[in-house]
Amino acid sequence: MGNVTYLNTVALTGTYDSGGVTVDTVYGGVYNADGTGPISPPGVLQDYPVTNLGNSVYGWDLDFTGITIGNWVYSVQLQAYNSVTGVRSDVTTKVFVYDTVPPTLPSNYLVCTPSVVVKGITPGTILLAVYAVDSLSPVLNTGFYLTSYPAGATVTDGPSGGDAATPPGSWKAWTIDTTNVAPGTYTVTARVYDAAGNYAETSCVISVLKFEIGDTDADHVYYYRSTTPDTISFTVYGLPTPANYDLAFGRIVPGSGFTVTDVIYGCVTNGWRLAGTYNTVSGGHDFTTSLLTDDDNGAWPVAVQIYKDGSPFGPPFVLKYGSQPSDLVFANLLPYPPADLIPAGWAYTKSQPPFKARPALETPGLNLRQVNANSSIAFVVYQPPTAPGGYQAIGEIEFAQADPTNPATVIDLLYGATPETRPQFATIFKALRIALPPAGSQTTWVSVYTDRTALPEAQAYLSDKPGTLRLFNVNALYPNWVADFSVAQLAYPIPLSEALLDVAAFADSGVSTASAVYWPTAAFVYGEAGGTISLPVTHFSSYAISPDVGLSGLSASAGSFTPAFDPDVTAYALTVANSVYTTTVTPTVAAKNLTITVNGQPVADGTASQPIDLDAGPNTITIRVSGKGGAETYTLTITRKGVVVSPKTVAVSEGGPGATYTLKLATQPTATVTVNVYGDSQVSVTPTSLTFDGTNYNLPQTVTVTAVDDRVIEGSHTGTVTHSATSVDPDYNNILIAPVTVNIADNDVPGGAPPPAVTLTPGTTGILYPNNLLLTAVGGVTDVTVPEAAVQALLGAGKSAIVLDLTSIGTPLNVILSPEVTGAVTAKRATLTIWTKWAELTLPPGALPSGHQVTVKIGPADLPARLPAGAKAVGQPASLEIATPEGPAKLNKRVTLALPYEAAKVSDTAGLFAYRINEDGSLTCLGGTVAAGKVAVELSRLSKYGLFEYRAGFTDITGHWAKRDILFGAARGITKGVSATSFAPERAVTRAEFAALMLNALGISPTKPVEPTFRDVAPDKWYFSVVETAYQQGLVSGVGAGRFDPERRITREEMAALLLRALKKAGVDVALTTSETAQLLGRFTDRGQIAPWAENSVAAAVKAGLLSGNPDGSFAPRAATTRAMAIVVAKRVLEAVSHLD
C-alpha cells in the first residue's frame, strides 16, 4: 500500500512477505488513524483468505464495504496467520485516506487565452491552464487530462507545478494549436483526478474565426482615393450562434491599440457600428458597407473590432486581401503623404510632393543582393555616416536588357523600346514621400508609389528575362527632389556616376556586399503584387560583390544554444533534458539560390528540418550552406542527459558464450544513480544493476548478455535487454534508456531430441509445459505443436482438465492441435485450457471443430487510439482466433476467456469489465466475473479483447447492491445517469423508460411511424419512437382504449410480461406446465395479488432467473420498479439470450 493509500471505496489490497512461513489467512480491522477503535459497526473484521504469489509472498484483498466511515484519515491493522499451525505474524498498521469528494477547480484560476483566434491574422495558439485543490487527497501533476478539444487541434503538454499536498494544490498548462481547426466555436474540457480517484471537470469555450474579403475595387484597397462610389464586403466564419454581431472600423496604432475612425467607411449611423447578417448557406456572417469618397485617410491598414450582442468579441484585427503578411487592406489613401507625416522644414503642397534642398554630400551608390527578375523590386537608400541627419536621393532605377552582340546597347524593357530610343522609365517611378530618420539612426526611409497603368506591362515583360540594373544619378543637375522626370530631362544618360550591372550573372547564387556594406539596412517595399527584394545602396567607390554562402540565423527547437548565433561562428553546443527526444533545426540565409542541408537532408531557407532523433549523450548536427560562390559548414552539438548505451546491438548463440556492452552517464549527476538491467524470455544478464555517482559517471560499466538455451526451433531470433534508472536527481530518475537488441543464433533443429516425458501431479488437472511440446519460432510468432502422446498420457492418468502452460513464451502463439488431440480430449469429456501471458482460454469438450487440425492463435492486441469517456485500460489487450487449414473457423460451444489485470491501475473492481475491441476501434462492454486477479467472461466467438475500468462518476451508488450492474449498463450504453454525478438507483421507472431500456439492451434502434398507435403517445414526446418501435417489435402492448400510459410507473408484473416478450423476440421460449406455474407462484406469500393475466409471465420470469421474490417471501407484483432493478433484469435478459458478446 505504500506509506499512505488514498481510496474512494473502502477496499484495500496488498502483499505480505512471510519470510518462508506458510500462511493462509489475513485478519484485519479498520481503526482511527492513531490506532484507537476499532470503528463499528462491524468493528474487527472477519478472516480473509490470501493468494500465494510465490516465493513466500502472499496477496490479500480486504473488502470493508460494511463499515460506515466519513471522509478522513484511518488505519487498517493486519495480521497474517496459518489456520492449521496457529503461527501468526506481527500486527502491521497501514494508514489510508478515505475520500469521496472530487477536487475543487476554482473558476477564477482557469486560464483560457486567447478565447478567440482569427486564422492567419491573430496568433493561433491558445494557452489553457487549470488549478486544482483538494482538502484530503493530493492532486498530482499526472492527474490532469484534456478530455475534449477541437478536431484538428494539436495539443502540447505545457508545464505543471504546485504542491501536490493540500493546500495550496497543483496546476497544469497546455497549448492548443488551432492552425488545422475548422472555423467554429468549441468547448475545451479538462478533467482532474485526485489521488483517491475522484475527479472534477472544468471547461472553457473558444472560437476559431476565418476571415475572407470579397471583391473590392483595387483603387480603394491599395493606395488611391477615388470619387467613384464603391463598397467593401467580407465574411467572418466561425462566430458562435445564435447571437447578434456588428463591428466598428478603425485602425490599430502601435502603443495606442484599436481606435475607431470615421474617415474610412460610410457607417456613421448606428454608433459607428456595422451590423452583420448570418448567411444560412455558407454558415458565415456577411458584412458590407459603402466606402467614403470625400474624406482623406492616413497610411494605416484597416482594422475591425467585432461585437457580440453589444460587447467586444475577440481582439481587433486588420483586414487582409491575401495570405501574405504584406497583403493588408488600405482604403481611400491620398496619392500624397498626409501632412502629419511630413518632417518639419519640408515644403509641402498638394500640387507636388515634399522636397528639401539636397546637401552637398558624396555620391550615393548601389549594390546587388538577392536579385531575381521574377520578383517585385525594392531598393533602399543609405545615409552616409559622414552626414548625420542629411539626405541623399536616387533619381531613377531602370530595368533593361543588354544586347549580347553589342554590350554598350541597352534595350528598355518597359515599352519595348528599340536601341535608338531613350529610356522613358522615369514616368513609372514617382517619389511621394521622403522622411528623415529618427535621431541616432543611420537609415533613410524612402516610399515609392507607381503609375498603375504601366506596371503590369513592365512586370509581364520582365517575368521571364534576366536584365540589367541601371542607375542614373541626376542630383548634380537637379538639386531639389523632383516628382516627375520628363522625357526631355532624360533625353541623354547623365554621365555622372552612371553604373551598369549585369543582373543575370548573379541569378543562380547568393551575392552580398559583405566587404562593402557598413551602414544599417533600411526596410523598404515597392510594388503592389507579391514579394519584395532589398537592394542595399552603397558608394560606387565600394562597388565590390562577394559570395555570401553563410547563415544569417540558426535556431533549434530543443532550446537555446551557446554561444548566441553569430554569422562568423560555426560551432555551437546545447545540453537538454532526457525527456527531449528529438529536435528540429531552422537555418536562415541572407542570400537566395543557395542549397542548405541539415545532416545531409535538404532544407528550405527559414524552414524547420525534419525531426532529428537525439540519443543520450552528445549528438552532432551538421548544417551546410553552398552556392556558386563556395560553401560553409556549421556544427551544433546537443548533449541529451541520460544513460549512454554502447553498442545497442550484440550477437550471441544459444549454448555459447555471452556478449558485452557498456553503460555510462552522459552528464554528472547530483546524486547516486542506480541503473537496473532486465533480460527477457530469450536472454539473461549480469549484473542486474549498476551504480553511478559524481566520480564514476563517465566511466563505462560492462553488462554481459547470455542467450537462453531453450528447446524452441526458432532459427535466428532476437531478445531485448531493457533498463530503468532510479535516483533523487530528477534528471536521472525514471528516465528513458535505450534498449539493447540481442541477435541470437538458434541451436535447435527439426528432428532433434524428443520432448521429456510428462510429469504427473496429484489432482484432476494435467499440465503440459513448453519442454513437453514442439516449439518453432518463425517471424516473431511461436508455433506450439501439442503431441498426441503427451495428451494421451494425461488422459490415461485420469486427468479431466488439460492445461497448456505457455506463460513463459513472450511472442504471439499458434497452438496447433491435431484431429487426434481434439478427438481424444472430446472423447474423454475433458476441458482444454491454454495459459498465456495475455489470456487464459478454456475450451469445453466439443468446442473446437472436429476432424480437422485446429490452430488457436493468441497474442497481444493494440489499444484503441481513443477510449470512450470513463474507460481506463488496466491490462494488455489480447487477440484470439481459431482456424483450420481451410480458413477461419467457428466455435461449436461457448468458451471461457480470463484476462489478467494490473491491480495497481484499478481503483474499484465494481467497474472492472471485459470489452470486445471492434474492428473500427470502438469498445463493447461484455461484463465478466472478477476473481484471482483476472476477469472471466463467456464467449461464443473469438476476437480482440481488453480489460477496462469504467468510472461513471455516480456518487449515489457507493455501497449499493446493484452498483456493478449499474456500471455495466452505463458502460454497455444500455442506460445512463440522470446527471453527470447521479444515477438515482431508487427512482421509479416509467413504462416508456423501461421500453427504452429493453430496446437498448437488445440493440434495436427506434424508428418513427407515419401515424401514432396510441392516443396518449404524442409525436413530440421523447418516447414516441421508443414506444412505437417496442410495440411494433412485440415487446409492449397498450393498457386499453387506445392508450399506453407511458409516464405511469411500471409494476413488477408488467415488467415480467415485457421481459418474457424480450426473450421470445430473441428466440428463447420458456415452456411451463400448469402444475409448474402453480408451484413457482406458490412460493410467494402474496400469490393472490398477482393479476391473472400476469401469472404465466411472472412464473416464466422466475423460472428463467430474470426475477425473484423479496426477502420477506413476497413478490410485490404491483410495486414500482426502480432504476437499479431495471438495469439488473436487463443484464439478466442479455445473459439469457447470449447477447453479451
N, C-alpha and C positions, 0 to 999 in steps of 0.2 A: 504493500500500500504506500510505501514511502513514509516520510515524516508526517504529513497531513494529507488526507484524502478528501476531495470535495464531491458531494453527492447531491442529486436532486431526487433520488429514490432511495429508500432505506434498504440497501443491499450492499454487501461487501464481498469481495473475492480476494484471494491472496495465496501465497505459498508458505510452506513450513519445511525447514530442513531439520530432520530428526537426528542427524549425526549418526545414522546407521541403525537406529531403533525403529522397528516396525510399529506404526500407529494406524488406527482405522477410524478415529472419530475426533472431531473438534467440538469442544464445549465452549459456548460463547454467551456473552451478555452485553447489553448497552448500558453505559453509565454516564454520569456527568463528566465534563472534561477533567475535573480534578479527581476522578476515580470514585466519587461518592455515588450512592444509589443502591441497588440498580433502579433504573427507571421502570415504572409499571403503569398500566399492565403491558405485557405479562411478566415483566421482571426478567429474572435469569432465564435464558432461552434453553430449549431442548438441545440434545446432541445432534450433530450433523455429520454425515459420512464425509470422508476425504477421498481424493483421487490420487492414486500412486502415479507420479510423473516420472519415476525412475531415479536412481542414484540417491535414494533416501530423501527425495523432495516430494512433498505432497501438496496438492492443490485443494483449497476449501472454498466453499460458496455459501455464505450465510444470508438468508432472506429474513429481514426484520419487519416484514410488512405489518405485522400485528401491533407494532409499537407506535404509540401516539406521541410524537415529539414535534416541537416547533423548529423554526429556522434558528439554529445556534450551533455551538461547538460542543461535541460529545466525544466520548471514547468508547472503544469496544475492547473488552478483555477476553482473550482467547487462551485455551489450554488444550493441547493435543494429548491423546492417550490411547493405549491399547486396551480394548474392552476385554480381551482374553487374559493378558498377563497383569493388567492393572497398572502398567508403567505410565506415568504422567510427566508431561513437560512442565517447565516453569510457566507461570502466567505471563502472557505478553499483552501489553497495552498499546493500542494504536489510537491516535486521535483522528477524528473525521469531522467535517463541517457539513451539516445538513442545510441545504439552501435551495429553495424552490422559486426564489424571486429573481427575475431576469435583471441584467444590468440596466442602469439608467443612462440614457443618451440625451444630455441637455441640448435642446434645440438651439440655444444661444451660442453653443460652441460648434455647431455644424457649419463647415465652410464649404461652399459650392460656388466657385468663381472662375471665370465669369459665367453667369447663368444663361447668357445669350451670346452666341457667336455668329458672325457673318462670314460664310465661306469665301476664302480668297481675299478678304478685306481685313477682318479683325483676327487676332490670334485664335487658332482653332483648338488649343489645348486647355482643358478645364481641370482645375485643382479641386479635389474633394478630400476633406479631412473630417474625421469623426472622433469625438471624445466620449469616453465611457467611464462610469464609476459604478462600484458595487459595494454594498455595505458588508458583505460576508466573504464572498469568493473573489479572488483576484481576476482581473481581466488581462489575459496575456496578449502580447503583441501578435501571436499567431491565431488569436480568436476573432480577427476581423476579416470579413469576406464581402465582396461585391456580388449580390445575387441577381441584379438586373441592371442592364445598361444598354444603350442603343446598338442595334445590329450594325456591324461595320466598324465600330469603335475599337481602338487599340488601347487597352488598359495596361498601365505600367505601375508596378508596386513602387510607392514612394517611401519616405522614411516613416518610422514609428518610434514611439517613445513613451515617456511617462513612467510611473512606478506601478508595477503590477499589483503591489499591495494596496489596500484601500484605507483611507483616501491617499493620494488625490486621484488615482485612476490612470488610464492609458489612452493613447491616441494613435491613429493610423492615417496615412495620407496616400492617395492615388492620383495619378494624372490620366486623363481620358482624352486621347487624340481623336477629334471628330472629323479628320480630313476625309475619311471614306464613309461618313454617315450621311444618309439621305436627309434632305430638309424635313423638319418636323419638330414636334415637342415630345420629350421623353422623360420618363421617371427613372432616376438612378437610385437604387435601393442598396443600403449597406446593412449587413447583419453582423451582430457582435455577440459572441459567446463568452460566458464566464467559465471558470474552471470546473464548475459543477455541471455544466452542460446546458444551462438556461441561456436563452438568447432574446435579444430585442432587435428591432429593426427601425431604421430611420431612412428618410428619402428626401430627395430634392428634385425639382423639375428644371430641365434645361431645354433651351430652344436652339436649334441649328437652322439658321436662315441662309437663303441663297438669293442673290440679287441679280436681276437681268434687266439691262436697259433696252428700251425699244428703239424704233427707227426715228432718229432725231437729226435735223439738219446740221451738217458738219460745220457750217458757219457759226452756229451757236455753240456747238460742243467744243470747238477749238478756240480761235483767237479773235474773231471779228465781231463787232457789233453790227447788227443788221436791222434795217427798218421793216423787213418783211415779217409778218406775223408767223409764229411757229409755236409748236408745243414740244414738251418733253414728257416721255412716258417710261415707266419701268414697273417691274413686278417683283414683289418680295414673296418668296416661298418659305413655308415652314412656320408661319405665325400661328400660335395656338388659337383654336376656335372653340366655342363662339366668343367673339369679342368685337368691339368697335375699334378701328385703327385709323389714326391720322398722323400727319408728320409736319414738322417745321423744316424749312430750308435755311441754310446758313453756311457758316464757314468754321473750320477748326483752326484757331490761331494758336501757334506754339506759345505755351505759357499762360494762355487765357482760356483754352478749352473751346466748347461749342458756343457760337454766338449767332442768334437769329438775325438775318439781314433782309431788308425789304427792297434790295436793288437787283435781285436775281430773277425772281419769278412772280407772276401775277396772281398771288394768293393773299392779297391784302385784306380780304374778308375773313371771318371766322377765326379771329385772333391769330392770324399768321399760320393757321393750320390747314392742311390739305387732307380731305377725307379720302380714305381708300375704299375700294369696292372688292368684295370677295368674288373670285372667279370660280364658279362651280365646275367648270370644265378642267382648268389647269390646277385648281387647288391653291392658287396663289392670290395675293391681294394686289390689285392693279391701282397705280397712281398715275394721273395725267393732269398737267397744268399748262397754261399758256406762258410763253416767255415774254418778258417785257422788252419793248423796243425803244424806250425813250429814257433809260437810265444807264449810268456808267457802272461798271463793276471792276474792282481791282483784280490783280492776278492771283486769285485764290481758287483752288478747286472747290467744287460744290459739295457740301456735306448736308446730311439729313439726320434728324432725330425722330425716331418712331415713338408714338404714344399709343398705349393700350388703355382704353377706357379712361383717357384723360391723363394718365401718368406715364412718365418716360419708361420705355421698354427697351432694355439693352443699351449699349453705348452708341453715340453718334458715329456715323461712318461716311466716308467720301464716296461719291458716285464714280463708277468706272465704266468705260465702254469697251473694254477688252480685258485680257488676262495678264498683261504685263504691268509691273509696278508703276510704269510711267503713264499708263492709259487712264489718266484722270480726266474728269469732265470739267471743262471750263465753259462758262456761258456768258454772252454779252460782254466780251472783253473789248476794250478800246484798242484800236490799232496804234495807240500811243501810250506811253507809260503814264500811270496815274501820278498826279503831282506830288503825292506823299512819298513816292519812291525816288524823286529827283533830288540828288545831293545838293546841299547848299552851294551857291556860287555858280550853278549851271543855268544857262539860258534855256527857256522852255516856252514854246507856243504850240498850238495845235496845228500850225502850218508846217512845222518841221520838228524833227527830233531834237533832243537836247544836245548841246555842244559846248565845248570848252577848249580854249587855246591849248595846243599841244606843247608841252615843254620841249626844249631842245635837248633831247636825250639821245643816247646811242641807238643805232638802228636795231629794231627787234628782228628776230629770226624765227625759223620754224624747223622742226624735226618730225620725222615719222615715227609712229608707234601703233601697232595693231591696225594696219591699213587693209581694208578689204573693200573692193569696188561694189560688192553686193549690199553693203550696209549704208544706212544713212550716215552723214558726215557731221562730225563736230570738231571744233577746234577751240583751243584755249590761248589766252594771251597772258604772258608773264610780265610782271613788273620788275624791272631790274632793281637789285638791292641798292644800287647807287643812287636811286631817286625815290626814296620812300614818299608815298603819297602822290606821286606823279602818275602819268598815264601814257601808254603808247597804243597806237591802233594799227590794225592791218587794213589796208584799203580794199583788197579783193582776194578771194580764193577761187580758183578755177579748176575744173576737171577738164582734161584734154587728152588726146591720144597722139603720140608721136608717130610720124611716118617712118617705118624701119629703113626705107631706102634713102630718106633724107631727114636725119635726126634733128636738123635745125627747124624743120617744119612742124608746127603744132596745129592739129585739126580740132576746132571747137566741137565738143560733143553735144552741146545743148540744142542747137538749132540745125545740126547737120551742115555747119558752115564749111566752105572749101578753104584750102590753104591761102587763097587770095583775100579772103575776108578776115577782118579783125574780130577778136572775141567780143561778144556782147553779153557776157555772163554777168556783168555788174548789175543788170536790172533784176537779177534773181535774188541778190542779197541786199537787204535793207536793214541797216543797223538802227534799231529803235531805242535802245536804252543802254547807257554805259554808267555804271556806278563805281565810285571809288571804293577801295577795300576798307575793311574796318581797321582801326588803329593797330599797328603792330603786325598786320598781315602782309605777306609778300605777294598776294594774289589779286588780280583784277578780274572781275566777272563781266562777261560780255553776253548780252542777249541778242539773238538774231531771229527775225521773222522772215518769211519768204513770200515771194509772189506765187500764189497758189496756181495760177494758170500755167506757169512754166514748169513747175516742179514735177508733175507726173511724167512729162515727156523726157525730162532730164534723167529721172530715176530709171525709166524703162530702157533708155538708151545705154545707160551705164551698167545695168544689172549684169551683163554677161561679158564686159570688156575690161581688160586692165587699162589703167590710164596713168597720166602724169598729174602731179600736183604742182600748180604754178602759183607763185606769189608775186604780186605787184605791190610795191611799197610806194604809195602815192603821197605820203605825208610831206615829202620835200616840196611838192608843188602846191598842195592844198593843206595849209597849216591848221585849218579848222576841220572838225569832223563833218563829213558830207553825208547827207541822207541818201542821195542817189548819184550814181556815176552815169553820165551821159555817154553816148557813142563817141561824141566829139572828144570828150576828155580822155577816152581810151583809144583814140584813133591809132596810136602807136604805143607799143610797150614802153613803159618808163624804165630806162636802163638802170636806175639806181637800185642796187641791192636785189636785182632780179635773180631768182634761182629756179632751176628746172630739175625735178627729181623724178626718177623712174619708179613708179609705184609697183609695177609688175615684178621687179627684181626682188621684192620682199613679200610677195603674195603668199608664199608657202612656208615661211619660217618666221618666228617671232623676232622682232627687232626692237631695240630700245635705244635710249640715248644715255646709257649709264655713265659714259665718260664726259658727257656734255651738260646734262641737266643738273643744275644746282639750285633751282628755285622750286618752291612747292607747286604741286599740280592744282590747277583750278578745275572746278566742276562746271561743265557746260553742255547743253543739249541743243542740237539743231535738228530740224526735220520733224515731220508730223506723222511718220509711219515707222514703226519698228525700232530696232535697237540703234545705239549710237556708238561712236568711236571717238576717243580722245587723241588729239594730235598736239603733243607738247611743243610749245614755241620757245626757241632759244635764239641766241645770237647766230647770225650767219657765220661769224668767225669761229664758232664752236661746232661747226656742222660736221659731227662725226657720228656715224651709225655703226653700233657694235652689236653682236649677237646677245640676246638675253634668253638663256635657257634655264634660269634659276626659278625657284619658288618665291612667290610673294606672300604666301601664307601656308600654314600647316597646322592641323588640329587632329585630335584623336578622341573618339567617344569615350575611351576608358578614363580620361582625365587630363589634367594639365601637366605638361612635361617640363623638364628643366634642361638647359636654360630656356627662357622665353624665346619664341621664334625670332630669328634674325636671318635675313637672306644670305648673310655671309657665314652662318654657322651651319654645318652639315651633319652634326651628330647630337642626338637628344636622348634623354632617359626618363623613365617613369616607373614607379612601383605602385601596384594595385592590390586590392584585397583578393582573397581566394575566391570570393563569390563573383568576381569579374571573369567570365569565361571567354568572352570574345571582345573584339574592338573593331571599329571601322576607322579608317584614316581618310581625311579630306584634304587633298593638296590643292593649292591655288597658284596659278602662274600669272605673270604680268603681261605676257605676250600671247598672241594667237598662233594657231597652226603648229602647236608643239605636241609631242607624244609623251604621255605620263603613264608610268606603270607603278603599281604597288605590289611588291613580291612577284613581279613578272606579269601581273594581270593589268590590262589597260584600264584606265580610269579617266573620266572626263574632268575637265577643269572645274573646280568648285563642287565636285560631286563626291559623296562618300564611297569608299571602296566596298567590295563585298566583305561581310564579316570575316574576321581573321581569328581562328581559334588560338587561345592562349594556354600553353602548358604551365604547370608550376615551374618556377624558376625563370631565367632570362629568355625572352623571345625577341629576336631581331627582325625588324621590318625594314625592307629596303624600298625607297622611293626614288625613281629615276626619271629625269626630265631630259628630253633630247629633241633636237631640231637640226636644221641645216647648218646652224652655227656651232654645233657641238653638243655636249651632254654634261649633266651634273647629277651626282648621286648623293642622297641623304639617307641616314640610318636612324631609326627610332628603336631603342631597346626597352621593352616593357617587361619588368620582373613581376610575375604573379606570385604572391605569397602562397606557401603550401609545401607539400612533400614532393620532392623530385624523385621520380621513379626511372631507373635506367638499368637495362633496357626494358621496354614494355612488352617484349615478346621473347620467350625462351623455348627450347625444344628438349624433350625427354622421351624415354622409351619405357613401356611397361616392363617391370623387372630389371630395369637398367639403373645407372647412377643418376643422381639428381642434377639439376641445373641451378645457377645462381643469378641473382640480380641484386641491386643495391637501392637503398633509400637514404635520403638526406633532406634537410630543411632548406628552403630557398632563402629565408631571412632569419636573423637571430631572434629567438622567441624571448618573451619577458618572463616565462615560467617553463617548468618541465613539460615536455610533450611526450605522451605515450602513443605509439602507433601500433595498433593491433593488426595482425595478418591472418587472413582466413583462406583456407583451401575450399574446395567444393567436392562433389562426389567423384571427381576424376583425379584430383591431386591433393597431396598433403604438404604442409610447410613446416619449416623450423628455422629460427624460433617463431613463436606465435605473437610476440610483442617485442618492440624496441623502444628505447628511451633516449630522448634528445634533450639537451639543455643549452644554455648560452655558451658553453665551452666546446661542445662537440657537434653543434647543429649542422655544420658544413662538412662533417667527416662521414663518408658513405659507410653504412652498415649493411651487412650481407644477409640475404634470405636464401635458403635452399629449398627448391621445389622438387618433389618426387612424385612420379605417376603412381596411381592406384593400380595394382596388378589384379584386375578382375577377370571374369570369365566371359565378358561381353565381346562378341565378334563385331567390332565397330570400325575396324580399319583405322586410318589416320583420323584422329579426332582432336578436340581441344578441351582444355579445362581453363578455369579462370581463378586467379588469386585476387581477392579484394582486400581493402584496407579501411580502417577507421582511425580517428585520432581524438584524444581527449586531453584537455589542458585548461587551466584557468586563464590562459592567454586567449582572448576571443578570436585572435587571428588564426588560431590552430585548433580550436575546439569544434568538433563535429564538422570538419571541413570535408570537401570532396577530394578524394585521392584517386589518381588514375589506377585502373586495374592492370594486371599483367596477364596477357594471353599466353597459354601454355600449349604448344603444338605437341601432340602425343602420338608416338608410333605404337600400334597395337601388336601384341604378341600372341593373340588368339586367332586361330584359323578354323574354317569349317572342317568338321570331322575330327576335332580334337578329342580330348579326354571326355568320357561321358559324365553327366551330372552326378553328384554324390547321391547316395540312397536317401530316401525320405526319412526324416526323423519324426517318429510318432510321439505325441504328447497326450496326457490324460484329457478326457472330456470328449465332446461330440464334434469339436472343430478341429480340422486338419489344416495346417498352414504350409504353403509352399513358398520358399524364398528364392531370390534370384539365382542362387547356386544350384537349385533344383530344376531350373528352367533353361531353355536355349535362348540366348540373347544375341541379337545382331543389331548394330547401330549403323544407320545409313541416313546421311543428310540431316543430322540433328534429331532424328527420330529413332527410338529403340524398338525393334520388333521382338516381342516376347512370345515364343512358341511353347505352349504347355504340353509336355509329354504325356501321352495317354497312360504310360506305365506308372508315372507319379500319381496321377489322379486315381487309377485303379488301386494302387497301394493304400491310399487313404480310404477309399470307399470299402475296400475289402476289410479294413480295420474297423468298420462300423461308423465312420465319420459321416454325419448328415449335413455338415457345413464345410465347404471347401473355401479356403481363403488364399488368394494370391497376394503376398505382401511385397509390393513394388515401391514402397515409400522411400527406399534408398536411391532410386533412379531419378535423376533430375531432368531428363529430356522427355518430350511427349512420347506416348506409348501406343504401340499397336499390339494388343493382346490377341494372339492367333489361337483359335480353338477349333480343333478338327471335328468332323462329324462324330467320330468315335468318342471324343471327350464330352461333347454336349449330349450325345446319346446316353453315355454312361451316367452322367450326372442326373439326367432326367429319369432314367430307369430306376435309380436309387432314391428318387424324390429328394435330392439334396440341393441345397442352395449353393450358389457360386458367388463369392464376394471378391471384388478387386479393390485392394487398398493402394492408393497413390498419394503423393504429397499434395494433390489438388482436390481429390474427391474420393469417396468410397461408394462403389456401386454394387448393390446386392441384387442378384438375378434369381428369382424363384424358379423351380423346375418348370421347364417348358417355355420359359420366357423368350429364348432365342430360336431362330428358325432352325428346324430340324433337317437333317440330311445334307447340310451344307457346311463348308468351312466358314466360320464366322470370325470377323475381326472386330474387336471392341477398341475404339480409338478414344484415348483420354489424354488431355493436355491442358495447358493454361490458355486462357482467353483474355482478350483486351477489355479493359473497362470502357464503357461508352464515353464518347467525347464530352457529353453534357449529361449530368444526372438530374432527375426531376427534383423539385423543391422538397426538402425534408429528408432526402435519401443520402446516406453516408456509407461508402464502401468500407467493409470491415474484414475483408478477406480476398484472396486471389480468385478471380472467376475461373471457371473450368469449362472446357468444351468436350462434349461426349457425342459419339455417334457409333452406329453399328453398320457393318457392310458384309456382303458376301462377294465372291468373285464376279457375280453378275451385276453388282452395284449396290447402292444404299438399300438397307433392309429396315423392316419394321419390327417392333416388339410384339410378341403374342400375349404377354401379360404385363401388368403394371409392375414396375421395379422401384426400388428404394435408393435414393441418392442422398448421401450425407456430405455436407460441405463444412470444413473447419473454419472457425472464425478466430480473429485475433482479439483476445479478451480485453487487452488494453485499449482497444478502439471502441468498445461497446460500453455505453453508459446505462442502458436499460434493455435487458433481453426481451421485455414485453414487445418492443418494436423491432425485434430481430427476425427477418424473414428471408426465405429463399426467393429469388427472382429469376425468371427467364429473360435472357438478353436477346431481343428480337433482331431480325436482320437489319432493320432501319435504325438500330441503336436504342430504341425505346425499351422500357422495362415492364414486365408483367409480374405482379406480386403473386406468389404461389403459396405463401404461408409457410407451414412446416412446424416441426416439433424440435424444441431446443433441449439438448441433453449432451453431457460429457464433452463440452467444447465444440459441438457440431450442431447443425440444423439439418434434420432429415425430412425429406418430402417424397411422396409417391408420385411416379411419373408414368404416363402411357406412351411417351415418346422421348427421344433424346435430342438435346440442342446445346446451347450455351447457357450457363447458369452462374449466378453470383450471390453473395450474401450482402445485404444492406440493412443498416439500422434506420428505421423510419421514425423521424421525430416530427410529430404533428403540431406540437406546441400547445395542446389542450391542457389547461391547468385544472380542469374539473373531473379528470378521470383517474387521478392518482389514487391507488388503492382500490379502484372499482373492480368488481368481479368480472366485468366484461372488457377490461382495458385492452388485452391483447387482440380480441376480436374487433374492437373499435378501431385500433390502429391498423389492423389488416384491412378492414373495409375502406379506410381512408387511403391506405397505400394502393389498394386494388382499384380505387376510383369508383367504388360502389356508393360511397357516402362521403360527406364532408361535414365540417363543423358548422355551427351556427354563426361563428366568428373565427378570427384567426387564433383565439386563445380558448375558445369554449366549444364543447361538443353537446352539452346539455343531455347527458345519457338518460336521465329520468323523465325527460319531457315526453308527453304522449305523441304518438304518430297518427296522422290522419289517413283516411283511406287512399287519398291521392298520393300522399308521400310514400306509403307502403307499395303502391303500384309502381312508382318511380324506382324504388329500391329494387324490386324484382326485375324490372326491365334492365337496370344497370347490372345486376348480378348475372343475368342470362345473356348479356351483350346484345340486347335488342335496341335499336335506335328508334326513337319516337318519330312518327310521321303525322302530318295533319290531313284529315279528310276534308272533302269539299263541304259536307254538311255535318253538323254535330249530331251525335246519337242521343245524348242526354240533355234535357232542357235546363238542368242546373249546372252544366259544364260549358261555360261560355268560351268562344274562341279567343277572347282577350285575356283569359286566365293562363298562368304559367303552366298549369297542369292539363290544359286542353289536349295537347298532342300526347301526353303521357297516358291519360285515361283512355283516350280513343284507341291508342296503339295496344294497350293492355287488353281492352275489350275485344279488338279485332284478333288478338293472339289467343283469346280464350282464357286469359288469366283472371279476369274480373267479370262481374255481372252487376246489373243495377239493383236498386232496392225496391223497385216497383214504380208504377205510374210515370215511367219515362225519366226517373231520377236516379242519380248515382250517389248523392250525398257526399261529395268529395272532401269536404272540410270537417266531417264528423270523425271523431277518433275511432280507429279500427279496433274491434274487440278481438279477443284471443280466438274465439270460434270462427270469426270471419277470416282471421289470419290463417287458421288451419285450412279453410276451404281454398284460399288463394295459393297456399303452399302446395296442396295436392295438385292444383291445376298446373303449377310451375313444374312439378315432377313429371306430370303427364306430357306437358309441352316438350320436355327434354327426353321423352321416350322411356320414362321409368313409371311402371304401373304397380301400385301397391294393392295386392289382392287380399280380401278379407272375407271370412265366412261370418254368418250371423252369430255363431257362438263366440268366435274370436272377437268380434266387435263388442259383444256384451262383456266378455272377460276384460278387455282393455279398458272399457269405460267404467267397469265396476270397481276399479281400484280407486276412483275419485269419490270423495265424501259428498261432493255437490253434483253427482252424476245427473240428478233430476233437473238441474238448471241448464243443462246443455240442450239447445234447441234441437228438435227432431231433424230439421234439415241439415244440421251440422254434425250429427252423431258419426256418420261414416267418415267425414273429413277429419274430425278430432281423433277417432280411433286409428285411422291410417297414418296421420301425422305422428302419433305416438309410436306406432309400430315402426315407422321409418326412422325414428330417432330425431325427428325435427322438433318435437315439443315434448314436455314432460310436466308433471304436476308440481305444485308448490310444496314447500316443506311441511305444511300443515295437512297434507293429503288432499287438498282441493285442486281443481283445475281452473277455477275462476273464468268461466267461458265468456262472460260479458265484461271482464275487466279490460281496461285500456292496455294497449301495447306500447311499451317505452321504446325510445330510440336504441337503447342498449339491447333490449330483447330482439328488436327488428334486425339489427346487424348480425346478431348471433345466429338467428334462424336463417338469414340469407347465406351465411357462410356454410351452414349445415346443408342447405339446398345444393350449393356448389359441390360440396363433398359427396352428396348422394348421387349427383348426376355426373360425377367425374369431370367437372368443368374447371377445376382449379388449374390444370395445366393444358 
